Structures are given as C-alpha cells and as structure tokens.
Amino acid sequence: MEIFFKHIRRPLLAVLALGLFAACGSNQTSSDRKFLSVGTAPPGGTFFVIGGAIAQAVSNNVGELSWQVSSEATKGTQENIRRLQQSELEFAMANAAISYFAVRGEGAWEKEYNIRTVMTMAPNVAMFITPKSSGVKSIADLKGKRVVVGPAGAGFKFFIEPILKAHGVSYDDFTPLNNTQAGAVDMLADGSAAAAFLGGGVPTASITQACASQDIRFVPFDESAKTALFAEYPFFNAATIKAETYRGQSESFAGMNVGAMHFITSASQDDETVYQFTKLLYEHRDEVVKVHPAGRAINPKNVTKDTGTPFHPGAIRYFREIGIWPKADSPAPTE
C-alpha cells in the first residue's frame, strides 16, 4: 500500500501545544518519523504474502522507533530492484536469480544495480504446471503452445530462459503470455493457456488454487538439464515437493529452487536502519511463520547463505552480533 503525504496548516494552538511538549523534554518530533515501504509482488504468489507478513511483524514491534512500516504490491523483483535504486522503496522481496544478474549488469539489465541482501529466505520452488487434459508431459511439449511466463516486468525471464535453454527450448518455440500467478490460474481454467510457470514458497497459493479446481500435472525437469543448471548458476538448487502437498499430488516431485527468495535493500540505505530492521525481523520471525510456512526459512542456518548478491553492512553487523555470520576464514558473502 502506498503512503501519500498531505501537508496541511495546523491551528495555532496545536503548534503552541507541540512547542510546549518539546520544551518539556520530548526528543521526538514529527520530522523524526520514518516511513519504510516493503515492495512485494502481485497477489497470488508467495512474495506478496511473505512481504506483507514481514512488514506487519516489524510494524508490530517497533517499540520506541518512530517507524511506520507498510507493504506494497508491485510487479515483482525487477520493478522492486529499479525502485530501490530510485529510493522509491526502502526494502523489497526479490528472487536471487534476478538479483544475481542485476548487481552484475548482465542479461537484460542495462547497468549494475547497487542492491544488497538483508536476509536469504525460503527456496523459490517453481515449475511449469499444466492441466492433464492439455497433453503437455515434458518441457519440450510446450512448443507451439500458449504459456504464461509471469507478470510483465517481474523478471521471470532471468531464470525461465536458462531452464528452457537447458531443455532445448526457447521463447520463440511457443507463445509467451504475461499475467500474474492468480491470473495464470484463471487462464489455465478457461483454456486460454496450456501451461504456466508458477511457484514460490511451498505451498504456493496459486498452485493450491489451480490444483483445487482441476487435475494438474507438474511438468518434470530433465535430470541432465538440472545437473547442467546447478553447475553453471549458484542460484539453482534441487528442491523436492513432498507428496500430498497439493491436491492430487500422490508422489513427491523432483523440482528446483529457481532462485531463493531473499530480502533486499539499496546499498545506500543507512546501516542503522538496516541493522534495526534485520534485528526486529529476525527476533520476531515467528510472526511471519504464522502467516506462511515459508517463514521457517528465517533461521540461523539459512539467513546468511550466499546467493551471489553482497550483504548489506547493517545486516552483517546484526548477524555478527548474534554469532551466526560465517567466520572470517570461511567462505562468506561479500560485504
């Protein structure tokens, strides 16, 4: 939700009252208030849910900090990174694969973006799903079909393109469609799309919705393709979706983490703000878990994992303080 400011004239008495309040020893004025906006993603995916839960958990526990924290629905990682760079957001959810290319100015990024990791979070377990009636049984079968490849501007192409290439397929082989995860489910239901690339933290709301309304097939990844992807990119990892996670899923699915969700900020964000935000989020992570199981990834073993994007010094300071930052002589994210 975006926050808009309205500057209005206050009655003289109110101004005098504020002056008297300050004279009586108050060290906090309206100018001290800090508004922090957390960029998420469109409704239907896990980023939207987790980002909202993070903003709420921190907002509920700011204590004496004069912070107002809110979450904002966006188009996803790509928009979030650009808006962090422009100081339109203070923090954001992101996919580690997209961030990986952004900080290097590679792929479709026109320059290097100065973003930093605050925490590494849950695996982003995603795959192509299709109605069983579509006849699509492999990624090669996507050729000639209409396929939803994420919202426009979200940056899904950064990880979908390498996956397709490893399977001998390209965007030119099918008709790519842009839509939100919730919108993609509707397109699968009405037959306007044969398949959609969906995912996030497990369980993902959009996949749950799709499986609840029709018989869905998870399109398998080729094992040799996965091996090649894991060797070439640090953000791809194996991820298994346990049987019975979704309706009609009788067996475990050998999926992929296509870039862990991680929480990011701008390199220019001041250290103290990042330190305090990291501290509040980590100490109240149970509140995120109550909203979505993916919040369990906010744990000592996971939050400092290196996904290729340097960590912010403010976050490093907190992780060192509580003793979970890797030792100096161990491989660690770049400060």
N, C-alpha and C positions, 0 to 999 in steps of 0.2 A: 504494500500500500504506500503510495507516495505521500509525502508530507508537504503541505503547502503552507507558507507563512503569510500572514496578513499583518501589516504594520498599521496600528491604529493609535489615535491620540487617546491618552488616558486622562481622566479628570484630574484636576489639580490636587484634590485631596488625596487621591490614590498615590500620586507622585510624592507628596509630602510624607504619606504613611510609609512608603518604601524607603524614603530618606531616613526617617526616624528609625526604621527597622535596621537599616545598615549601621546607623550611628550607635545602636545598642549592641553591636558586636557581631552581626551576621557577616560571614566571609563568603557568602554565596549570592550571586545576583543572577538575573535572567540571562545575562550575557555568558554566564558560566555553563549554561545548559548545552549539552552536546547531543546532536541528533545523528544517530547511526542507522543507516539503511542497509539491509542484507538482501542482495539480489539472489533470486532463486531460479525458477523456470516456469513454464506454463503448467496449469493444473493437469493432473493425470499421471505425472511422474513422481519419483521419489524426491527429487531435488526440491520441489515445491513444498512437500510435506516436511522434510528434514530441515530445510532452511527456515520455514515458519516456526518449527519447534525450537531451533537454536535461538532465534530472535526472542521468542517467548521466554525460554529458560533464562537467558541473560537479563531480559527486562524485569523478570520476576525477582531478581536477586541483586540488583544494582546497589542496594544499600545506600551509602552516603554519596555515591557517584551521581552527579546530575546528568544522567543519560536518559534519552528517550530512544528506544530501540524498536525498529519495525522491520518487517519483511516485505519484499516487493516482488510480484510476479513479473518475470521477464521472458525473453525468448530462449534463455539458457546461457550456457558457458560463453559463447562467442560474444554475445551482447554484454554479458557481465564483465568480461575482460576489457572490452573497449570502454565501458562506463567507469570501471575502476581507474583506468588510465586518465579519464577526463574528470575525475573526482566527483562523479555523479552517484557513486556508491562508495560505502566505506568497507564493506565485506561482501563476499559472494560465495555461492556454491559453484563448483566447476568440475569438469571432467579432466582428469590428469593427462589424458592423451592430447586434448586440445591445448591445455596449458603448456605441455611439453614443446609443442611447435611454436606457440605464441612467444615464449621467452627467448626462443632462438630466431624468431623472424623467418621461420621456414613454412613450407606448404603454401597455403593461401594467405598467410599473414604478410602484410606489406612492409613490416618493420618489427623490431624486437619490442615486446611489451614488458614493462617493468612491474611484474606481479610477483608476489611471494606467497608461499604456503604458510598457513597458520596451523592446520592440522590435516593429516591424512585420515580419511574416513572409510566408509564401507566400500567394498567392491561394487563396481557398476556392472552387474551381470546382465548382459543384453544379447539378443539374438533375433533372427527373423522368425516370426510366427505366421502361420497360415491356416485357414480353415481346412480341415481334412478333405473337404469336397473339392478343393482347388486343384489337386493333382500335383502340387509342389512338394517334392520329397527331398530335394537337395538344393544347395545354393545355385548350382548350375541350372536348375529348373526355373529360376527366376527370369531367365532370358525370355524376352517377348512379353513379359507380364507388367502389370501396373503395381508398383511397390512404394509404400510410404517409407521415406528415409529421414524422418524427423522434421521439426519445425524449421521454416526458413530462418536463417541467421543463427541457429543454435550451434552449428559446427559439427554435426554428426558425421559429416563427410570425412573429417580428420581420422576417424577410426573405422568407418564403414569402407572407405576406399581401399585401405591396406587389406582388410578382410576379403573384399571382393577379388582384389588382385591375386591374393594367395590361392584363391579358388578358380582362377582363370576367367573371372567375370569382371565387367566394368559397368559404369553407369550408362554407357552407350548401348548396353545389351538389353536394357529394359526401360520402362517409362518411370522415372523417379517422381514421386509426389511429395509435397511438403504439407505436413499437418502436425498438430500436437499429438501427444500419445492418446489422449482421450478421443480426439478426432479420428485418429487412425483406427481405433476400435470400431467406431461407427462406420468407417469405410469398409472394414472387413465384414461387418454385419450386413451392409446393404449391397455388397458385391462390387463396389466401385474400386476396390483394391484387392489384389490376390494375396499380398503379403505385406508385413510391416516390421520394421526394426524397432523393437521395444525393449525396455529394461530399466534398471536402476538398482536400488537396494532390494533385496529379496525379503518378502514378496513385493512385487511391483503392482500398484493399484490397477494400471491399465491392463496388465496381463491377467490379473484376477478377474477383471470385468469381462475381458474377451473370453476367457475360459468358462465363465458363468453363463454366457449367452449362446455358445455354440461349441462344437467339437473342434479343438485346436491342436495343430501339430507344431512342435518345436523343430525348426529346420536344423539338422545336425551340421556341425563343423567337421571338415575333413581333418583327420588326425595329423597328416603330414603338413597340412596348411597351418594348423595350430603350432606345431613344432617350429616351423619357419618364422611365424609371427613372434613367438616367445623369444627366439634367438635375436631377432632384429630390433625389437622395441622393448624398452623397460616397463612400459605401462600395460602390456598384455600379459595376463596370467591365467592359469587354469582356475575354473570355478564350477563346482558341482551344485546343481539344484536338486535337492533331495526329493524323492518320490513323495507324492501326496501334497506337495507344496501348493499346487494348483489343481482345481477340479479336473478330473480325467487324467491326471499325470500319474500313471501306475508305476513308472520306473524313474530312477534318477537320470538326470540329463547332464551330459558332459559339456558344460558351457564354457564361457570365457568372461573374465574380468576385462572389459574393453577400455579400461582406464578408471581407476578408483575415483569415487567422488572425493573431492578434498575441498577444504575451506580456505579461501584465499583473500588477500588484500593487496593494496598497492605498496610498492617498495617505499613510497614517500609517506605512507601512514606513520604517525609518530609512534615511537617504541612503547611509550607508557600506555597508550590506548590499546595497542595490540596485546601487550602484557596483561592488562586488566581483563580484556575480553577473553583471552585464552584461559586465564585463571578461572573466571566465572563460569565459562562454558564447561571446562574440564571438571570443576568441583560440583557442578550441578547437571552432569551428563545423564543422570538417571531420569531427569525430566524429559529428555529427548527420547530415551528408550520407551517411556510410557506412551509416546505418540507413534513411534515406529521402531520395530526391532533392529533396523539398521543402525540405530543409535548405540548399540552394543559395541560397535567398532571404535567408539571413542574410549579406548582403553590403553594402558601403558605400553603394550607390545605393538600397537598399530599406529598411534598418532604421529610418531616421528619417522615413519617409513619414507624413504626417498623415492619419489616418483618422477624425478627429473626437473622439478621446479624448486629453486632455492627457498629455504625457510626464512621468515621474517625474524630479525634480531629480537623483537619483543616476545615472540613465541619461544624462541630458543632460550631466552632468559628464564621464562617460567619453567620450561622443561628441565633446564639445568638445576633450577631451584628445588624441584621435587625429585631430582635424581633419575630421570628417565631419558635424558638426552644421551646419545651414544658417546662413549669415551673418546677422548681426543685422538687416541691411537687406533680407533675403529673407523670403518667407512661410515661417513655421515653426510647428510645433506649439506650443501654449501651455504655458508652464512651470507 
